[in-house]
Amino acid sequence: MANESGYSFATWTSFIAESQIRALLKYKVDFYFAGGKPGIVPTDTFARIMIDLGEKYQKDPKLALEDLNYGPTGGQPYFLKTLAKRLCEIRGIPIDYETEYESVSVTNGSQQALYALLDTLIDPGDVIITPSPAYLGFLGPAVKLGARVITIPTDLDGIIPEYAEKAVLISKREFGKTPDLLYVVPDSDNPKGTTVPMKRRQALYDICENHNILLLEDAAYAEIQFKKNPKPIKSLDKDNARVAYLGTSSKEAAVLRVGYSVLPTNVRNEVLKDKGYLDLCTASLVQRILNEYYEHHIDDAMRKGIPQYKTRYEAMAKAIDDSFPAGTRTDPTGGFFVWWQSEKEFDSSVFMEKVGIPNDIIYVPGVAFYPISGYSLHEDGNGLEPSRPEVNTMRLGFSYVPPDLITEGIERLGKLLSENL
């Protein structure tokens, strides 16, 4: 695609817009309900870690030189061992952390892992199944790389396995292809906040096993749970052959842009090849800081932080119920988000631009969580139609704003919605 300067851009730049989350991060407002910014970060803990680390570096310049240098593309072995131990002992993922720690890989955020996985697996015309709605940071790259995205219905328990099975069969019939990937966020998903019960997790795993599909389990919010959740889908993957499991430090530690994953060996090798071209390696200094956090501090931080996130959610839920016009909301048991859908038709993007932002309020319009091209499974499960977003929806993040401001901001938003709808 040529431009006025004479040189040309890749075709995707003409139809893939800037990520709405990235765009909304630019705004400074009193009532920030947009991106999933963690508002409860153990800053004192990280300050102590960095002070202690600075003292170690003064005593041991060789260690400092190692940590301020390039490292292995897949991550520093000491950090991989620490992560592997937690994934095994706390999350029930079947890896021997003493001998199989290299099953874990580190990336610059789980977003990089999502992109690298898609870049590794998807050719134009390949098929991906996702819930509807789904995380925009997955949908954007999927469409950019030419995937045919089939979105399937969800309910208050998340993705519905029966529709996933039907989508597989329709893909074979309509496109002559078995889907390459099924994507799911099973714990307090982004954007709806729903959690998939264990029975459905088993069913999704079985579908992917029966049809030879890679299941991508995005566990970004697995640690931020108000009650004990079912085991990860990856816990069913005894041979490490069917499930690509992704986690991130950004929600459970701090936004240091480190993701971690457990991938089938053949997938891991190709993903790390891709990562090597994207960034060479993840900063060793950041891995050293996070290693100390995961070894000694995360459990205490979660014990203190999770009840505070629950209080923020409860403040948001009450304010929505008290002040919003007729509609429905989800009731998450963790994570960072509530999903709200109005009974009346309106465009939440236009409303935010013309009403929300001028009143110091930002959320993410629901349209961002539907693919810009692709297919939706009919509710009867017997066919496909062009994907169409539900424009009368919004994702409201409760993670960043204190409870009193949540109450004030949501009540203000509810009043504005009632007046305008």
N, C-alpha and C positions, 0 to 999 in steps of 0.2 A: 504494500500500500504506500504510494508516493505521498510526500507532503511538500509544503511550499519551499522547504530548504533543499529539495532535490533528492535527498536520500529517502529510503523507504523503511517502514516498520513491518514487523511480522503481521500476518493477517489477524491473529488473535487480538491484537491491540485495538482493532476496530469494533469488536463486539464484546469483549470482556471489560467490564467497568472496574474501577477501583473498588476494593473490598469496602463494604459499608462500615464494618467495624473500624477499619483503618481510617476512613473518612471521619467517623464520629469521634475518634480519639483527639482530633484537632480542637474540638469545642471545650470551652471551660464554662461550666454551668453549675449552679447550686445543687441541682437535682439530677445527678448523673446515673441513669438507669440503663445505659447502653452497653458498652463492652464489658466482658467478664473480668474486670480488674479486681484482684484480691484486695480487700480493705483491711484484712487482719493478717499482718505479716510480723513475725517475731524479730523485729528490728534490733532489739537489745541482744538477742542471741547471735545474729549475724555480725553485729558490732564486736562482740567478744571473740567470735571465731576469727575475724580479720585482724584484731589486735594480737591475739595469740599467734596467728600465722605470721604476722610481721615480725614478732620476736623470734620465731623459729628461723625465719629467713636471715635475720641478722646474725644468728649463731651458725647457720648452715647455708652459706652462699651457693653451695652446689645444689641444694634442694630448691633454692630460689631460681637458679638458672634453669633447672628442669621444669619448674612450674610456669616459668615465663617463656616457654619455648613451644615448638611444635610437638604434637603427640600423635598416637595412633588414630587413624580415621574413626575407628569404632569406639574409642574411649580408652581411658587409662585403666589398666587391669585392676588396680586397687579399688577404683570406684565401681567397676563392673561387678567385682566380688561383693561389695557392700549392697549394691542394688539387687543382685541375684539372691542374696540371703533374705532380704526383706520380701521380695516377690515370692519366694518359696515359703517362708515362715508365716507371713502375715496375709498374703493374698492367695496362697494355696496353688501357685503355679508349679507344675511338676518339673523342676530342674534341680540338679545337684549343684548347689552353689560353690562347692569346693572344686569340682572337676568340670562343670559345664557353665561357668560364669561367662564365658565368651559367647554364650547364647544371647546375652544381653548386649545391646548396642546403644550408644549415645548419639544424639543428634542435636542440632541447634533448634531446640523446641520440638514438640511433637508435630508442629506444622510442617517442619522440614521433612519429618518422617512420612507424613501424609503425602507430601508432594513427591518425594523420592520413590515411594511405593507405587504411586500412580504412574510416574515417569518410567519406572521399571517394568510395570505390568501391562500398561494400556497402549494399544495402537488405535488409530482412528477407526471407529466402527465397533470396537469392543463394547461389551454391555456390563453395566454396573447396576446393582439393586441397592436402593437406599430407602429409609423411612421417609415419610412426608409429614411435616417438614424435616429438614436435615441441616447439619452444620454447614454454614456457607463456606468455611475454609476448606472443606472437602469438595463441595459442589463446583466451586469456581475452577480449581485445577482440573477436575474431571472433565468439565465441558471444554476447557482450554486445550486439553490433550486429545479431544475428539471422541470421547466416550459417548455412547448412547446410554443415558441415565433413565432407569425405570424407577419411579417413586411409588411406594405402596402405602396403604392406609395405616394409621396408628390409632391407638386409643389411650386411655389413662394408664395402661400397663405397657406403653411403648409399641414397638414394632410387632406386627401380627404374623406369626410364622405361616399360617395358612395362605396368606397373600404372597409371602415370599416364595412358597412352593409353586403357586400359580404363575407368578412372574417368571420363574425359571422355565416352566413349560411353554409359556407364551413366547419367551425369547427364542427358544428352540424352534417354535413353529413360525414366528413372524420374521426372525432374522437369521435363522439357520445356525444359531450360535448359543452355546451354553454361556451364561454370564461368567465373567472372570472374577468378579468380586462382589461380596455382600458386605455393606458397611453398616455398623451399628455402634451407638454409644449406650451401653446397657445400664449405666449407673447415673441417674439424674441427668438425663441427656441434654444436650444443647441442640435445639432451643427450648424444648417443652418442659424439661425437668423430670420426665417420667423415668421409672426404673423397671426394667424387664424382669419378671419373675423367673425362678430357676427352671420351671417347666418349659417356658418359652426359650430360655437359653439352650436347653438340651435340644429342643426341636430345631432351632436355627443351626446348631452344630450338626445335627443329623442330616438336615437338608444339604448343607455344604459338603458333608462327607459323601452322601449318596450321589451327588451330582459333580463332585470333584471341583468345588469352588473354594477359593480362598476367602475366609471370613476375617474381616478387618474389625477388631474390637478396640475401639477408642475409649480408653479408661481414664480420661482426663480428670474426672470428678470422683474417682473411686475412693479416695481418701477423705473427701469432704462429704461424709454421710452422717445423718442425724440418728440413724439406727443401723444395726448390722444388716448388711445386704447379702444377697446370694453370692456364692463364689463366682469368680470370673468365668466366662466361657472358655478361656484358655486353660482352666483347670481340667477340662474334659479332654484336652489335646495331649494325651500321654506320650505320643511319639513326636511332638513338635512338628507336625506336618500339615495342619489344617488352619490354624488361627495365627494371625499377625496381631500381637498385643502391643498397644501403645500407651505409655504413661507420660506424665510431665511434672517437672518440679514447679511449674509456674503457679499452680493452684495450691500445692501442699507445702511449698517452701517460700520461694520468692520468684519474681519474674527475671530469672537469670538466663532464660532462653536455653534450657537444657531439657530435652525429651529423652526418654529411654524406651526401649522396645525389646520384645522377645519374638523373633521371627523364625519361621522354618529356615533351616540352614541354607538351602539353595536361594531362597528369597533374600536372606540377610546378605549373602555374598554380593548379589547384584545391587541391592540397595546401598551398601557401603561403597561399591564402585561408583554409583551415581553421586553419593555424598562427597566422595573424593574430588569430583569435578565441581561440585557446588561450593565447597568451603575448605577443602583439604582436611580440616579437623576441627573439633570443638575445643575451646580454650581450656588448657590444662589448669590454669589458675582457678577458673570457675568450678571445675570438677573437684579440685582439692577442697574448696570451700564447702561445696555440697556434700562431699564425702564425710566431712566432719559433722554436718547437720544430720545426715541420714544415719550415721553411726551412733550419735549421742543425744540428739535433740528432737527428732521429729515426733516421737510419741508424746512428749510433754507439750510440744507446740500444738498438736492435734487436740489433746485433752482440753487445752485452754481455748483454742480457736473455734472448734466446731460448735460449742454451745453459743458462741457469739454470732456465728453465721445463722444458727437456728433462730436466735432472737430477731435478727434482721428479717429473716423470712417471715416469721410470725407477724412482725410489724407490717410488712408489705401485704400479706394475705388479709389481715384485718382491715387495712385501709382500702384495699380493693373491694372487699365485701361491703364495706360501709359507704363507699362513695362512688363507685363506678356504675354506669348505666347497665342495662340488661346485657348479659353475656356470660361466658364461662371462662374459668381459669383452671390451671393445673394445680396440683397439691404435692409439690416435690418433697422428697424425704432426704434431700441433700443437694449438693451442687450450688449453682449461683443464680438460677433463673426461674421465673414464672412466665407462662405463656397465657395470654388473654385474647379471647375472640369475642367480638361484639355480635349481638343478635342482629343489629341493624347494619346495613351495608354502608361502608365508608372507606376511604383510602387513608390508611394510617401514615403513609409516607407524606402525603399532602398535608395532613393534619399536623404532623410533627414540624414540618417546615413553616407552615403558616401560623400555627397556634402554639405548639410545644416549645420550640426554641425561643420565640419571643417572650415566653413565660418562664424561661430558665430551666426547661425540662427536656431531657433527651432520653429516648429509648431506641430500640432497633425495630423498625417496621418489619412485619412478618414476611413481606415479599422477598426479603434478602435470603430467606431459607428455602427457597424453591429454585430449581435450576432454570437458567434463562432459556434453555432448550432441552428437550427430552420428552419423556412420556410418563403418564400417570396410569396406573392400573385402574380399570373400572371397578366400582364398588362390588359388582357381582363377580369380579375376578376373571371375566371371560374375554377381555380385550383391552386394548390400549387407546388412549386419547392424548393429544398434545398436553404437556404439563402446563397447568395454569395456577398461579399463586392465589392464596387466600389473602386478599388485600386488607381485610377488616381484622387483622391480627397484629399483635406486637409482642416482642420479647422484653420483659422487664427484669433487669438485673438487680438483685438485692445485696450483692457482695461488697460493694465499695462504699456505700453511704451509711452513716450511723442511723440507728433506729428512729431517733427523733426527726431527722431530716427525711427519712423514708416516709414516715407518717405524714409529715407536712407536704412533701412533694407529691405523693400518690393521691392525697386528698385534693390537692390543687389540680392534678391531672384529671381526677374523677369529675371534679366540678366543671372543668373545661370540656370534657367529653360529653357530659350531660347537657351542657348548654348548646353544644354544637351538633349533637346527634338528635 
